[in-house]
Amino acid sequence: MHDFILIILEIADKNKDSCLVELDKQGNTIWSLTNKDIPGEPLKFLGGFHYFPDGTLAVTNWLGHLRNGTGVHLFIINKETKEILYKIESKEGIKTTSSIYLIKPRNNISYH
């Protein structure tokens, strides 16, 4: 049994209030990631995420609803510092991204 629950809150798409919130079993916020934590307010509609054993977090960012795929599709974030370590921005052929599957990740372990 985990000591926490991680949920995604999509609060108000038009107001750029998307966030990830980690709650303990009592419902108390123990960690969060919002647009205030990242330069440029890139979080739009968070579709998927995954924690890695090294403390990083992969987050997909769906860019539909009149955005036409413009923005950052995927972030790899240091959970402790909230620093963006890697990102995939708009590229030809990528319209929206809702989830991720890593084929050859570290330690030969696949995550989804």
C-alpha positions as CSV (number, residue, x, y, z in Angstrom):
1,M,0.0,0.0,0.0
2,H,1.3,3.5,-1.0
3,D,1.6,6.3,1.5
4,F,0.3,8.8,-1.1
5,I,-2.0,9.1,-4.1
6,L,-1.1,11.1,-7.2
7,I,-3.9,12.7,-9.1
8,I,-4.0,15.0,-12.1
9,L,-6.2,18.1,-11.8
10,E,-7.2,19.9,-14.9
11,I,-8.8,22.9,-13.3
12,A,-9.5,25.6,-15.9
13,D,-8.0,25.0,-19.4
14,K,-8.7,28.6,-20.5
15,N,-7.0,30.1,-17.4
16,K,-3.9,27.9,-17.6
17,D,-4.4,26.4,-14.2
18,S,-3.4,22.8,-15.0
19,C,-1.5,21.1,-12.3
20,L,-0.3,17.8,-10.8
21,V,-1.0,17.4,-7.1
22,E,0.3,14.6,-4.9
23,L,-1.9,13.9,-1.9
24,D,-1.4,11.8,1.2
25,K,-4.0,9.3,2.4
26,Q,-5.7,12.1,4.4
27,G,-6.1,14.3,1.3
28,N,-3.4,16.8,2.3
29,T,-1.3,18.2,-0.5
30,I,2.3,17.0,-0.1
31,W,3.7,18.1,-3.6
32,S,2.4,20.0,-6.6
33,L,3.5,21.2,-10.0
34,T,1.8,24.2,-11.5
35,N,2.5,26.8,-14.2
36,K,3.9,29.1,-11.5
37,D,6.7,26.5,-11.1
38,I,7.8,26.4,-14.7
39,P,8.8,29.4,-16.9
40,G,6.4,30.3,-19.7
41,E,3.2,28.6,-18.2
42,P,3.5,25.5,-20.5
43,L,1.1,23.2,-18.8
44,K,-2.2,22.9,-20.7
45,F,-4.1,19.6,-20.5
46,L,-2.1,17.0,-18.7
47,G,-2.8,13.6,-20.2
48,G,-0.3,11.2,-18.6
49,F,2.6,11.0,-16.2
50,H,5.0,8.5,-14.7
51,Y,7.5,8.6,-11.8
52,F,10.9,7.2,-12.4
53,P,13.0,5.6,-9.6
54,D,15.6,8.4,-10.0
55,G,13.2,11.1,-8.9
56,T,12.2,12.4,-12.3
57,L,8.7,12.6,-13.7
58,A,7.5,12.4,-17.3
59,V,4.4,14.4,-18.1
60,T,2.5,14.5,-21.4
61,N,0.8,17.8,-22.3
62,W,-2.2,17.5,-24.7
63,L,-2.3,20.5,-27.0
64,G,-5.7,20.2,-28.6
65,H,-8.7,22.5,-28.2
66,L,-7.7,25.3,-30.6
67,R,-4.0,25.2,-29.8
68,N,-3.3,23.2,-33.0
69,G,-0.4,21.3,-31.4
70,T,1.6,24.5,-30.6
71,G,3.6,24.2,-27.3
72,V,5.5,21.5,-25.3
73,H,4.2,18.0,-25.8
74,L,6.3,16.2,-23.2
75,F,8.3,17.2,-20.2
76,I,10.9,15.3,-18.1
77,I,11.0,17.1,-14.7
78,N,13.2,16.7,-11.6
79,K,10.5,16.3,-9.0
80,E,12.5,17.7,-6.2
81,T,13.7,20.9,-7.9
82,K,10.8,21.2,-10.5
83,E,13.5,21.8,-13.2
84,I,12.6,20.8,-16.7
85,L,15.4,18.4,-17.8
86,Y,14.1,17.6,-21.2
87,K,11.1,18.6,-23.4
88,I,9.7,17.9,-26.8
89,E,8.3,21.0,-28.3
90,S,6.1,21.5,-31.4
91,K,7.5,19.6,-34.4
92,E,6.1,18.8,-37.8
93,G,3.9,15.7,-37.7
94,I,3.1,16.0,-33.9
95,K,-0.3,17.5,-33.3
96,T,-1.2,16.2,-29.8
97,T,0.2,13.8,-27.2
98,S,-1.9,12.2,-24.5
99,S,0.4,9.4,-23.1
100,I,3.8,8.0,-23.4
101,Y,5.5,4.5,-23.6
102,L,9.3,4.3,-23.2
103,I,10.8,1.5,-25.2
104,K,14.4,1.5,-24.0
105,P,14.5,3.4,-20.7
106,R,17.2,3.3,-18.1
107,N,17.9,-0.1,-16.5
108,N,16.0,-1.9,-19.3
109,I,12.7,-1.4,-17.5
110,S,9.7,-0.1,-19.5
111,Y,7.3,2.3,-18.0
112,H,3.9,3.4,-19.2
